[in-house]
């Protein structure tokens, strides 16, 4: 847990300095069909969503500029406005354009990111303040499992407790068919979640995880890891940008939450959990039977009737 948050602190410094990049730009192998989406308010309003051809050595920003009116700052690498919707401050919040590549908050600006075949490139305009930072999101699934981040695909490990065994096998098969290079499954146990070496997905009832220091640490630091939810053994609660409780959901309910250690973390941690076994299977099953329900989401709660976007 400590190492994950040390890495987070290093990368958040870069974020605070420029909201765009750390490190020098580099021309990467790129080009091919790329899915670009431009939204606002955590994916709720869509301005543009289409699969386009990206030229070799064309940046994400250059590809975007071929389709939409874009204004930039900081030497042309930070997107400050799209279609006239500009960065601003209002009601105690700062509103900006945030850039995600395969569901991971990019460690470079859009002018220095060179999309590859199959990438999902996403700009979302939303409020942010002193509390929440979202290093990874659910809304590009089946990315990053298929392509990783910036060509770095370390493979996937699905950890499961007994109630999640069948779901883990189904997701493993689905990701393999989608093109993920290596997907392993293993019973949940001694794996060091604080120092992952691959993309990790955990499928378990919350009652099986709640007493562990790692998961309690994730809850205590949810504003740093991007969880817009409170979890306990009786209810899952959606929370807002200031940490306020917005709605309480009792069983049957599940959740899909994603975290990372900071900008450009190639090892995001996906948690699929629930208060009961039926909800666990229902929630995990979305990834296989209805992956579109995760489209343009930052995390979700799942009831019998609905998939609830987070933050609400």
Backbone torsions as a table, in degrees:
resi	resn	phi	psi	omega
1	UNK	NA	-42.5	-177.8
2	UNK	-64.1	-42.7	-178.7
3	UNK	-64.6	-40.0	179.2
4	UNK	-59.2	-41.1	-177.0
5	UNK	-82.0	-24.9	171.1
6	UNK	-63.7	-43.6	176.8
7	UNK	-63.6	-38.1	177.4
8	UNK	-59.9	-44.5	-177.1
9	UNK	-64.1	-38.4	178.7
10	UNK	-62.6	-46.8	-175.9
11	UNK	-74.6	-29.5	179.7
12	UNK	-68.4	-27.2	174.7
13	UNK	-61.7	-43.4	177.6
14	UNK	-61.7	-41.7	179.7
15	UNK	-60.4	-44.2	-177.5
16	UNK	-66.6	-31.1	-177.4
17	UNK	-71.1	-38.8	-171.9
18	UNK	-143.9	-10.1	-174.3
19	UNK	55.7	22.0	-175.1
20	UNK	-138.3	-52.9	-171.4
21	UNK	-162.6	152.4	164.2
22	UNK	-124.3	141.5	-179.5
23	UNK	94.6	167.8	-176.3
24	UNK	-90.0	148.9	177.7
25	UNK	-66.4	149.0	177.3
26	UNK	-144.5	141.9	176.7
27	UNK	-80.2	119.0	-175.5
28	UNK	-108.1	160.3	171.4
29	UNK	-60.6	126.0	-172.9
30	UNK	-154.6	-179.4	177.4
31	UNK	106.3	157.8	-179.2
32	UNK	123.8	-169.3	178.7
33	UNK	-81.4	126.3	-175.8
34	UNK	-130.8	139.0	177.2
35	UNK	-93.2	119.2	179.8
36	UNK	-111.8	131.8	175.8
37	UNK	-133.3	139.6	-179.6
38	UNK	-128.3	119.7	-173.4
39	UNK	-139.0	176.6	171.4
40	UNK	-138.3	163.0	176.6
41	UNK	55.8	54.8	175.7
42	UNK	58.6	43.5	173.6
43	UNK	84.3	4.3	-174.1
44	UNK	-77.7	-31.7	178.5
45	UNK	-116.4	126.7	-174.8
46	UNK	-104.2	125.5	174.6
47	UNK	-95.4	-36.6	-176.1
48	UNK	-155.4	135.0	175.5
49	UNK	-155.7	110.6	-176.7
50	UNK	-162.2	154.5	173.1
51	UNK	-91.4	123.2	-176.0
52	UNK	-126.2	161.4	173.7
53	UNK	-86.9	124.8	176.1
54	UNK	-104.6	132.3	-178.3
55	UNK	-72.6	153.8	173.6
56	UNK	-56.0	136.5	179.7
57	UNK	63.1	19.8	174.5
58	UNK	-93.8	131.2	-179.8
59	UNK	-77.2	164.0	175.6
60	UNK	-60.0	-38.8	179.1
61	UNK	-64.1	-44.5	179.7
62	UNK	-62.6	-39.4	177.9
63	UNK	-64.7	-41.9	178.9
64	UNK	-62.6	-41.3	-177.0
65	UNK	-66.4	-19.9	176.6
66	UNK	-74.1	-14.9	-174.3
67	UNK	-119.6	-25.7	-176.0
68	UNK	-136.5	160.7	175.4
69	UNK	-80.0	118.2	-173.2
70	UNK	-126.9	133.4	172.2
71	UNK	-111.4	144.9	-175.1
72	UNK	-130.4	163.6	173.7
73	UNK	-136.5	-178.7	177.3
74	UNK	52.4	56.5	176.6
75	UNK	72.1	19.6	176.2
76	UNK	88.6	4.8	-175.3
77	UNK	-101.1	-18.8	-179.0
78	UNK	-104.6	123.3	178.5
79	UNK	-77.0	118.8	-179.7
80	UNK	-104.3	-19.5	178.8
81	UNK	-158.0	142.3	173.2
82	UNK	-130.9	127.9	-178.5
83	UNK	51.1	38.0	176.1
84	UNK	82.7	-5.7	178.6
85	UNK	-87.3	109.8	-167.6
86	UNK	-112.9	159.8	173.6
87	UNK	-57.0	140.2	-178.3
88	UNK	-160.1	173.6	174.3
89	UNK	-125.1	134.1	-176.4
90	UNK	-161.1	136.3	173.7
91	UNK	60.5	30.5	179.3
92	UNK	84.4	4.4	179.0
93	UNK	-121.8	153.3	168.5
94	UNK	-97.4	136.4	177.1
95	UNK	-112.9	126.8	-179.1
96	UNK	-144.0	167.7	171.2
97	UNK	-88.5	126.9	178.4
98	UNK	-111.2	143.1	-170.0
99	UNK	-117.8	124.1	-178.4
100	UNK	-123.4	138.2	177.4
101	UNK	-121.8	114.6	-177.2
102	UNK	55.5	37.7	176.6
103	UNK	80.6	10.5	-179.6
104	UNK	-119.8	130.6	177.5
105	UNK	-62.5	121.4	-169.1
106	UNK	-67.3	143.5	176.8
107	UNK	-90.4	-2.4	175.7
108	UNK	-130.1	160.0	175.7
109	UNK	-72.5	165.0	-177.7
110	UNK	-61.7	-26.0	177.5
111	UNK	-73.9	-13.3	-179.9
112	UNK	-115.3	7.6	177.1
113	UNK	-105.1	125.9	-176.1
114	UNK	-112.9	102.2	-173.0
115	UNK	-64.1	148.2	176.4
116	UNK	-111.1	165.8	177.6
117	UNK	-49.4	127.6	175.9
118	UNK	87.7	-6.7	-180.0
119	UNK	-63.1	151.8	170.4
120	UNK	-113.2	113.2	-177.3
121	UNK	-109.7	128.1	-167.8
122	UNK	-139.1	127.1	168.5
123	UNK	-109.0	131.6	174.6
124	UNK	-130.3	133.5	178.6
125	UNK	-98.4	116.5	-179.3
126	UNK	-154.8	168.6	179.7
127	UNK	-77.8	150.4	171.3
128	UNK	-151.5	156.4	-178.2
129	UNK	-140.7	-139.8	-176.0
130	UNK	-86.3	-7.2	-171.4
131	UNK	-102.3	-71.1	-164.4
132	UNK	-90.3	138.9	171.6
133	UNK	-133.0	136.0	-175.2
134	UNK	-116.2	93.2	-178.0
135	UNK	-71.9	-19.5	178.4
136	UNK	-152.9	153.3	-175.5
137	UNK	-137.5	163.8	-178.6
138	UNK	-86.3	-14.3	-162.8
139	UNK	-78.0	9.6	176.2
140	UNK	-114.4	6.6	-175.9
141	UNK	-51.2	137.0	12.9
142	UNK	-85.3	10.2	167.4
143	UNK	-76.9	150.5	6.6
144	UNK	-88.0	6.9	-174.2
145	UNK	-63.0	-31.9	-176.7
146	UNK	-79.8	-46.4	-171.3
147	UNK	-116.7	-10.8	-177.1
148	UNK	70.2	-152.0	-177.6
149	UNK	-126.7	123.1	179.0
150	UNK	53.4	41.1	177.7
151	UNK	81.2	-3.4	177.8
152	UNK	-95.3	102.1	179.0
153	UNK	-116.5	98.8	-174.0
154	UNK	-81.6	1.5	-175.1
155	UNK	89.8	172.9	-174.3
156	UNK	-127.7	138.7	173.2
157	UNK	-121.1	122.7	176.5
158	UNK	-103.1	117.3	177.5
159	UNK	-101.5	134.9	-176.1
160	UNK	-138.7	147.7	167.2
161	UNK	-92.7	169.3	-175.2
162	UNK	-50.3	-41.4	178.8
163	UNK	-65.3	-18.4	-177.7
164	UNK	-102.5	6.6	-174.6
165	UNK	-60.3	-50.5	-177.4
166	UNK	-63.9	-41.6	178.9
167	UNK	-63.0	-39.0	179.1
168	UNK	-61.1	-41.8	179.7
169	UNK	-65.4	-39.9	179.9
170	UNK	-66.7	-41.7	179.9
171	UNK	-68.9	-38.7	176.3
172	UNK	-57.1	-46.1	179.9
173	UNK	-64.9	-43.5	-178.8
174	UNK	-61.6	-46.7	-178.4
175	UNK	-65.4	-37.6	176.4
176	UNK	-61.1	-43.2	178.5
177	UNK	-67.8	-27.7	178.9
178	UNK	-78.0	-11.2	176.6
179	UNK	111.5	5.7	177.0
180	UNK	-63.1	136.7	-169.1
181	UNK	-75.0	-36.4	-179.3
182	UNK	-152.6	117.0	179.9
183	UNK	-127.9	117.0	179.8
184	UNK	-111.3	153.9	172.2
185	UNK	-122.3	150.3	-178.6
186	UNK	-157.3	142.9	173.9
187	UNK	-59.0	141.0	179.0
188	UNK	-61.5	129.6	-177.3
189	UNK	-166.5	-113.1	-167.8
190	UNK	-90.6	7.4	-178.9
191	UNK	-62.2	138.4	-178.9
192	UNK	-84.0	93.3	-177.6
193	UNK	-66.1	-21.8	-179.0
194	UNK	-77.7	-14.1	-179.1
195	UNK	-138.9	66.0	-175.0
196	UNK	-70.5	152.6	176.1
197	UNK	-117.9	6.9	176.0
198	UNK	-154.4	175.1	171.5
199	UNK	-71.0	129.8	-175.0
200	UNK	-117.6	135.3	172.4
201	UNK	-121.6	130.2	177.8
202	UNK	-112.9	128.6	178.2
203	UNK	-120.3	111.8	-174.6
204	UNK	-163.5	154.6	169.1
205	UNK	-66.7	146.0	-180.0
206	UNK	-64.5	-32.2	178.7
207	UNK	-62.6	-22.4	178.6
208	UNK	-82.9	-16.1	-175.5
209	UNK	-111.9	-24.1	-165.5
210	UNK	-58.2	-30.5	-176.7
211	UNK	-84.6	-2.1	-175.1
212	UNK	-86.3	137.8	-179.1
213	UNK	-57.0	-36.7	-178.7
214	UNK	-59.6	-50.0	-176.0
215	UNK	-71.6	-32.9	174.3
216	UNK	-64.4	-37.1	176.3
217	UNK	-64.2	-38.0	176.8
218	UNK	-62.9	-42.5	178.2
219	UNK	-64.6	-44.0	-178.5
220	UNK	-64.0	-27.8	-177.8
221	UNK	-113.5	30.5	-172.7
222	UNK	-61.0	-27.8	179.5
223	UNK	-70.6	-20.6	179.0
224	UNK	-92.3	-24.2	-177.9
225	UNK	-104.6	-1.2	171.7
226	UNK	88.7	21.4	176.9
227	UNK	-89.3	114.8	175.2
228	UNK	-94.4	46.3	-178.2
229	UNK	-155.7	148.5	168.8
230	UNK	-106.8	135.5	-178.7
231	UNK	-120.6	133.2	166.9
232	UNK	-145.0	-178.1	-172.6
233	UNK	-78.2	-2.0	179.3
234	UNK	-116.2	-21.9	-175.8
235	UNK	-163.9	155.3	169.2
236	UNK	-110.1	132.4	-174.5
237	UNK	-120.3	125.4	174.0
238	UNK	-76.2	136.1	179.9
239	UNK	-122.5	155.5	-178.2
240	UNK	-95.1	-172.0	-173.7
241	UNK	-67.0	-22.6	177.3
242	UNK	-99.9	11.0	179.9
243	UNK	83.4	6.9	-178.1
244	UNK	-75.4	143.0	177.8
245	UNK	-75.1	126.8	-174.7
246	UNK	-107.9	-36.3	-179.2
247	UNK	-159.8	142.5	-178.3
248	UNK	-112.1	132.0	-179.6
249	UNK	-123.9	124.1	178.1
250	UNK	-102.6	169.2	-177.4
251	UNK	-54.6	139.7	6.1
252	UNK	-88.1	124.9	179.1
253	UNK	-153.8	146.9	175.3
254	UNK	-131.6	175.9	-179.1
255	UNK	-147.7	146.2	167.8
256	UNK	-123.8	115.3	-176.9
257	UNK	-128.4	145.8	-177.8
258	UNK	-127.4	144.8	177.7
259	UNK	-139.4	169.4	175.6
260	UNK	-159.2	170.5	-176.3
261	UNK	-88.0	-6.5	-178.5
262	UNK	154.7	-164.1	-178.8
263	UNK	-62.1	135.5	172.7
264	UNK	65.9	24.0	179.3
265	UNK	-69.5	115.7	-178.3
266	UNK	-78.6	-2.0	-176.9
267	UNK	-120.1	58.6	179.7
268	UNK	-64.0	154.5	179.8
269	UNK	-111.7	119.6	177.3
270	UNK	-101.9	131.3	175.9
271	UNK	-116.8	123.1	171.3
272	UNK	-113.7	116.0	-173.5
273	UNK	-143.8	168.7	-178.1
274	UNK	-164.1	169.6	178.3
275	UNK	-89.7	-15.8	-179.1
276	UNK	-147.1	162.3	-173.2
277	UNK	-67.2	-40.0	178.9
278	UNK	-60.6	-41.9	179.3
279	UNK	-68.5	-34.7	177.2
280	UNK	-61.8	-45.9	179.8
281	UNK	-68.4	-37.0	178.2
282	UNK	-64.9	-44.1	-177.1
283	UNK	-68.0	-47.8	178.1
284	UNK	-64.1	-34.3	-178.9
285	UNK	-63.8	-23.2	178.0
286	UNK	-57.2	-36.3	-177.0
287	UNK	-64.2	-25.3	-177.4
288	UNK	-100.7	-44.1	-172.9
289	UNK	-93.8	-24.7	-177.5
290	UNK	-147.6	58.8	-178.2
291	UNK	-61.8	-22.8	179.4
292	UNK	-63.6	-23.1	-179.8
293	UNK	-67.8	-16.3	176.0
294	UNK	-91.5	-6.9	-175.2
295	UNK	-56.4	130.4	176.6
296	UNK	57.4	38.6	175.6
297	UNK	-113.3	156.9	177.4
298	UNK	-103.1	-5.7	-176.6
299	UNK	154.8	156.0	-176.0
300	UNK	-142.7	152.9	161.6
301	UNK	-107.5	147.5	-173.6
302	UNK	-127.7	118.9	174.2
303	UNK	-107.8	-178.3	177.4
304	UNK	-64.6	-28.2	-174.0
305	UNK	-102.5	-19.9	-165.2
306	UNK	-154.1	158.3	167.5
307	UNK	-108.0	115.5	-171.4
308	UNK	-100.7	118.7	-177.9
309	UNK	-71.6	142.0	175.4
310	UNK	-116.5	139.1	-9.9
311	UNK	-67.7	154.9	-178.0
312	UNK	-68.6	NA	NA
